[in-house]
């Protein structure tokens, strides 16, 4: 187990604090943003598929009328 003498030593992480905390921050940011982007993409994909189904149905109706 690693023990630090002070909170400052913990933050410094033996000289690697910038790398450790930067990596932690980037990972936390990505984990927070990813569900938002997935939800947006899902909504736009569903809307696009609905438009495509309507367009396909119109084309199919035109072909059966002839």
C-alpha distances in whole Angstrom, upper triangle without the diagonal:
4,7,10,13,15,16,18,15,13,16,17,14,14,18,17,18,21,20,17,19,23,21,20,23,26,24,24,28,29,28,30,33,33,34,37,38,38,40,43,43,44,47,48,48,50,53,53,54,56,58,58,59,62,63,64,65,68,69,69,71,73,74,75,78,79
4,7,10,12,13,14,11,10,13,13,10,11,14,14,15,18,18,15,17,20,20,18,22,24,23,23,27,28,27,29,32,32,34,36,38,38,40,42,43,44,46,48,48,50,52,53,54,56,58,58,60,62,63,64,66,68,69,69,72,74,74,75,78,79
4,7,9,10,12,9,8,12,13,10,11,15,15,15,19,19,16,18,21,21,20,22,25,24,24,28,29,29,30,33,34,36,38,39,40,42,44,45,46,48,50,50,52,54,55,56,58,60,60,62,64,65,66,68,70,71,71,74,76,76,77,80,82
4,6,7,9,6,6,9,10,9,9,13,14,13,17,18,15,16,20,20,19,21,24,24,24,27,29,29,30,33,34,36,37,39,40,42,43,44,46,48,49,50,52,54,55,56,58,60,60,62,64,65,66,68,70,71,72,74,76,76,78,80,82
4,7,8,6,8,11,11,11,11,14,16,15,19,20,18,19,22,23,22,24,27,27,27,29,32,31,32,35,37,38,40,41,43,44,46,47,49,51,52,53,55,57,58,59,61,63,63,65,67,68,69,71,73,74,75,77,79,80,81,83,85
4,5,5,7,9,10,11,12,14,16,14,17,19,17,17,20,22,20,22,25,25,25,27,30,30,30,33,35,36,38,39,41,42,44,45,47,48,50,51,53,54,56,57,59,60,61,63,65,66,67,69,71,72,73,75,77,78,79,81,83
4,5,5,6,9,10,12,14,14,12,15,17,15,14,17,19,17,18,22,22,21,24,27,26,27,29,31,33,34,36,37,39,40,42,43,45,46,48,49,51,52,54,55,57,58,60,61,63,64,66,67,69,70,72,73,74,76,78,80
4,5,5,6,9,10,11,12,10,13,15,14,13,16,18,17,18,21,22,22,24,26,27,27,30,32,34,34,36,38,39,40,42,44,45,47,48,50,51,52,54,56,57,58,60,62,63,64,66,68,69,70,72,74,75,76,78,80
4,5,5,6,7,9,10,9,12,14,13,13,16,18,17,19,22,22,22,24,27,27,28,30,32,34,35,37,38,40,41,43,44,46,47,48,50,52,53,54,56,58,59,60,63,63,64,66,68,69,70,73,74,75,77,79,80
4,5,5,8,10,10,8,12,13,11,11,14,15,14,16,19,19,19,22,24,24,25,28,29,31,32,34,35,37,38,40,41,43,44,45,47,49,50,51,53,55,56,57,59,60,61,63,65,66,67,69,71,72,73,76,77
4,5,8,9,9,6,9,11,9,8,11,13,12,13,16,17,17,19,22,22,23,25,27,29,30,31,33,35,36,37,39,41,42,43,45,47,48,49,51,53,53,55,57,58,59,61,63,64,65,67,69,70,71,73,75
4,5,5,6,4,7,10,9,9,12,14,14,15,18,19,19,21,23,24,25,27,29,31,32,33,35,37,38,39,41,43,44,45,47,49,49,51,53,54,55,57,59,60,61,63,65,65,67,69,70,71,73,75,77
4,5,5,5,8,9,8,9,12,13,13,15,17,18,19,21,23,23,25,27,28,30,32,33,34,36,38,38,40,42,43,44,46,48,49,50,52,54,54,56,58,59,60,62,64,65,66,68,70,70,72,74,76
4,6,7,10,11,10,12,15,15,16,18,20,21,22,24,26,26,28,30,31,34,35,36,37,40,41,41,43,46,46,47,49,51,52,53,55,57,57,59,61,62,63,65,67,67,69,71,72,73,75,77,78
4,6,8,9,10,11,13,14,16,17,19,20,21,23,25,26,28,29,31,33,34,35,37,39,40,40,43,45,45,46,49,50,50,52,54,56,56,58,60,61,62,64,66,66,67,70,71,72,74,76,77
4,6,5,6,9,10,11,12,14,16,17,18,20,21,23,24,26,27,30,31,31,33,36,36,37,39,41,42,42,45,47,47,48,51,52,52,54,57,57,58,60,62,62,64,66,68,68,70,72,74
4,5,5,6,8,10,10,12,14,15,16,18,20,21,22,24,25,28,29,30,31,34,35,35,37,39,40,41,43,45,46,47,49,51,51,53,55,56,57,59,61,61,63,65,66,67,69,71,73
4,6,5,6,8,10,10,12,14,15,16,18,20,21,22,24,27,27,28,30,32,33,33,36,38,38,39,42,43,43,45,47,48,49,51,53,54,55,57,59,59,61,63,64,65,67,69,70
4,6,5,6,8,10,10,12,14,15,16,18,20,21,22,25,26,26,28,31,31,32,34,36,37,37,40,42,42,43,46,47,47,49,51,52,53,55,57,57,59,61,62,63,65,67,68
4,6,5,6,9,10,11,12,14,16,17,18,20,21,24,25,26,27,30,31,31,33,36,36,37,39,41,41,43,45,47,47,49,51,52,53,55,57,57,58,61,62,63,65,67,68
4,5,5,6,9,10,10,12,14,15,16,18,20,22,23,24,26,28,29,30,32,34,35,36,38,40,40,42,44,45,46,48,50,51,52,54,56,56,58,60,61,62,64,66,67
4,5,5,6,9,10,11,12,14,15,16,18,21,22,22,24,26,27,28,30,32,33,34,36,38,38,40,42,43,44,46,48,48,49,52,53,54,55,58,59,60,62,64,65
4,5,5,6,9,10,11,12,14,15,16,19,21,21,22,25,26,26,28,31,31,32,34,36,36,38,40,41,42,44,46,47,47,50,52,52,53,56,57,58,60,62,63
4,6,5,6,9,10,11,12,14,15,18,19,20,22,24,25,26,28,30,31,31,34,36,36,37,40,41,42,43,46,47,47,50,51,52,53,56,57,58,60,62,63
4,5,5,6,9,10,11,12,14,17,17,18,20,22,23,24,26,28,29,30,32,34,35,36,38,39,40,42,44,45,46,48,50,51,52,54,56,57,58,60,62
4,5,5,6,9,10,11,12,15,16,16,18,20,21,22,24,26,26,27,30,31,32,33,36,37,38,40,42,42,43,46,47,48,49,52,53,54,56,58,59
4,5,5,6,9,10,11,13,15,15,17,19,20,21,23,25,26,26,29,31,31,32,35,36,37,38,41,41,42,44,46,47,48,50,52,53,54,57,58
4,6,5,6,9,10,12,13,15,16,18,19,20,22,24,25,26,28,30,31,32,34,36,37,38,40,41,42,44,46,47,48,50,52,53,55,57,58
4,5,5,6,8,11,11,12,14,16,17,18,20,22,23,24,26,28,29,30,32,34,35,36,38,39,40,42,44,45,46,48,50,51,53,55,56
4,5,5,6,9,10,10,12,14,15,16,18,20,21,22,24,26,26,28,30,31,32,34,36,37,38,40,42,42,44,46,47,48,50,52,53
4,6,6,7,10,11,11,13,15,16,17,19,21,22,23,25,26,27,30,31,32,33,36,37,38,39,42,42,43,46,47,48,50,52,54
4,6,7,8,10,11,12,14,15,17,18,20,21,23,24,26,27,29,30,32,33,35,36,37,39,41,42,43,45,47,48,49,51,53
4,6,5,6,9,10,11,12,14,16,17,18,20,22,23,24,26,28,29,30,32,33,35,36,38,39,41,42,44,45,47,49,50
4,5,5,6,9,10,11,12,14,16,16,18,20,21,22,24,26,27,28,30,31,32,34,36,37,38,40,42,43,44,47,48
4,5,5,6,9,10,10,12,14,15,16,18,20,21,23,24,25,27,29,30,31,33,35,36,37,39,41,42,43,45,47
4,5,5,6,9,10,11,13,14,16,17,19,20,22,23,25,26,28,29,30,32,34,35,36,38,40,41,42,44,46
4,5,5,6,8,10,11,12,14,16,16,18,20,21,22,24,26,27,28,30,32,33,34,36,38,39,41,42,44
4,5,5,6,9,10,10,12,14,15,16,18,20,21,22,24,26,26,28,30,31,32,34,36,37,38,41,42
4,5,5,6,9,10,11,12,14,15,17,19,20,21,23,25,26,27,29,30,31,33,35,36,38,39,41
4,5,5,6,9,10,11,12,14,16,17,18,20,22,23,24,26,27,29,30,32,34,35,37,38,40
4,5,5,6,9,10,10,12,14,15,16,18,20,21,22,24,26,27,28,30,32,33,34,36,38
4,6,5,6,9,10,11,12,14,15,16,18,20,21,22,24,26,27,28,30,31,33,35,37
4,5,5,6,9,10,11,12,14,15,17,19,20,21,23,25,26,27,29,31,32,33,36
4,5,5,6,9,10,11,12,14,15,17,18,20,21,23,24,26,27,29,30,32,34
4,5,5,6,9,10,10,12,14,15,16,18,20,21,22,24,26,27,28,30,32
4,5,5,6,9,10,10,12,14,15,16,18,20,21,22,24,26,27,29,31
4,5,5,6,9,10,11,12,14,15,17,19,20,21,23,25,26,27,30
4,5,5,6,9,10,11,12,14,15,17,18,20,21,23,24,26,28
4,5,5,6,9,10,10,12,14,15,16,18,20,21,22,24,26
4,5,5,6,9,10,11,12,14,15,16,19,20,21,23,25
4,5,5,6,9,10,11,12,14,15,17,19,20,21,23
4,5,5,6,9,10,11,12,14,15,17,18,20,22
4,5,5,6,9,10,10,12,14,15,16,18,20
4,5,5,6,9,10,10,12,14,15,17,19
4,5,5,6,9,10,11,13,14,16,17
4,5,5,6,9,10,11,12,14,16
4,5,5,6,9,10,11,12,15
4,5,5,6,9,10,11,13
4,5,5,6,9,10,11
4,5,5,6,9,10
4,5,5,6,9
4,6,5,7
4,5,6
4,6
4
